[in-house]
């Protein structure tokens, strides 16, 4: 099951992350849970771009996670924090980075 993190208190729990992954355009703190689902949050600051660019990036990330549900490991919560240049990624580059993230999470 896929769950989206929206609660501020849950975002604050990522300050004490169990581990983290670094990608060219994202920083991803990871928390390991005993739950049987995968949860993700998205953090995109105004430094990344205007509202149109930020919302497009969020929609693309959500679409990728929903379409690749079987690939996601269970019992993990992540927060995808966008870094400079993330809004300029086209769909194939974004998919490549997120696929790379899943491989890192499975290790």
N, C-alpha and C positions, 0 to 999 in steps of 0.2 A: 504494500500500500504506500502511496505517495502522499506526503503531508507538507504543506507550505507553512513556514514559520512566519507569523505576523505579530506575535506578542512581544512587546518591548523587553519584558523581563527575560524572555527566552533568548533574545538577541544579546542581552548583557551576560548571559552565561558563557558566551564564547570568549570572554576575556580570560577564562581559565581553560582554554582548549587542551584536549588530550594530545593532539598533534596538529600539523598544518601542512598544506601543499602549496607550492608556488608554481604558478603558470606564467607565461609571458604577459598576459593581460588580466590575471586574477590572482588574488590571495585567498586561500580557503582554509579557515580554521575548522577543525574536525572534533566532534564529540562522539564518543562511543556510548550507545544506550543498550539497555536490555530489551527495549521494545522491538517488535518485529517489523517495523516499518522504516522507511527512509524519509527524512525530513530535510528540507532545504530552505534557506532564506537568501534574499538578494539585497545587497547593499550597493547603491550607486550614488555617489556624491555629485554635487553640481559641477565639480571640476571636470567631470567626464564629458559633459556637453549640456545642451539645452534640454528642456523637458521632452521635446519630441524625440531626441536621440536617446535619452535615458529610458523613456517608456518603450521605444522600439526594442532596445536591448533587453529589457525585462520580459517583454512578450516573447522574444526569440528564445531566451533562456528557459522560460516556462514551457514553451512548445517543445523544446528539445527534451526536457525532463519527462514530459508526458508521453512523448513518442518513444522514448527509450527506457521505459519502466522495467522491462525484464532484465536489463543490464545492471541496474542499480543494486549495490550491496545492501543487505538488511541490517538494521540496528545502528545506523549512522545518522548523525545530524551534521549538516554543513552550512556554512554561511559564505556565499559567493560574493566577495568584495571586489568590485571592478577597479582596475587600475587604468592609468592613462593609455589611451589608444583603443580601449575596449569597444567604444561606440563606433569606431571606424571599421571593425571587423565585418566581413561579409559572412553570409550564412555558412559557407563551407569551412572557413577558418574558425568560426565559433564552434561548429560541430567538432572539428579536429581537436580544439583545446578541451572541450567537455569530454570527448572520448578519452583523451589523455588523462583527465582528472579521474574518470572511472577506473582506468587501469591502475592509477596510483592508489586509489582508495581500496582496491581489492588486494593490494599487497600487504 
